[in-house]
């Protein structure tokens, strides 16, 4: 059955984040060029200017971010799937908004994995600028939101929530959504064109 497009107003409850229906989205805003991340420029969102990144990577301050995955058990055998309608050009902005709402509703940063089907998210490119080893060390630490592209999907570990920005990629969309569903422990949020996404899901992804 095709998914019904939903507005990214996500609220935590006993059943996980929810999204309420909506009629559309506003136009995306231009993304600034990434700059070094520090405690003054926490995730999620676009990297901004600041001093050189400290080690270990800083986390977005949040009252409930100290909760570990061990204290947030997931009891679903398959993830809940939610669709946030967005154009290919606006998918990254929709994904960022979804991550913001998840964190505000109580999700720990380390619970969230963000994937892109086309152009890399600015945070992924920013973190990769520090070197491949540092990038994957951050993934292994699992204490912050992690951003990755389709090419890296084979090395990614499962997380409770996976957010996918369908921002291009063509033939890679089906593979990305399939891998995202396997890695999402509780919730899979897909941001993109509803017709394209439902067609891929209907094909058995």
Buried (B, 14 or more C-beta within 10 A) or exposed (E): EEBEBBBBBBBBEEEBBBBEEEEEBEEBEEBEEBBBBBBEBBBBBBBBEBEEBEEEBBBBEBEEBEBEBEEBEBEEEEBBBBBBBBBBEBBBBBBBBBBBBBBEBBBBBBBBBBBBBBBBBBBBBBBBEBEEEBBBBBBEEBBBBBBBBBEBBEEBEEBBBBBBBBBBBEEBBBBBBBBBBEBBBBBBBBBBBBEBBBBBBEEEB
